């Protein structure tokens, strides 16, 4: 990665962390709030593939864990898995179609929360996956789908045509 790319990613992640801990924390419905960083990881998977998304998902999740200061590595693991899984469908979908991307963000938001909930249950830090969890899960997914609608044009430009596009090797 070049310095310009690294700085651009740092600005994006920092912006996402600040938004999640300030503005988005007030937008809570049924305990759910939008996850800017997850939307970024899913869109990276859709637009750039599984390797890029898994790596960026891990780093973004780790930065989120360090910034928030709870259960270090949990978001890194789950976001890396979600990035990898999202990237697996990259060749099967039309990247330019915003509706498909929004739907994929919804689907992978559900998968993210299921994986994170399962991880908490395995570690003995969460309760069973009951009705409240499902209500929060689907609210979270709809929040992220709406956020994807707003972010898609910007991230599409950065990841496909702009400074964060993946360069093909000669």
Beta strands, then each sheet from edge to edge (+ up, - down):
end
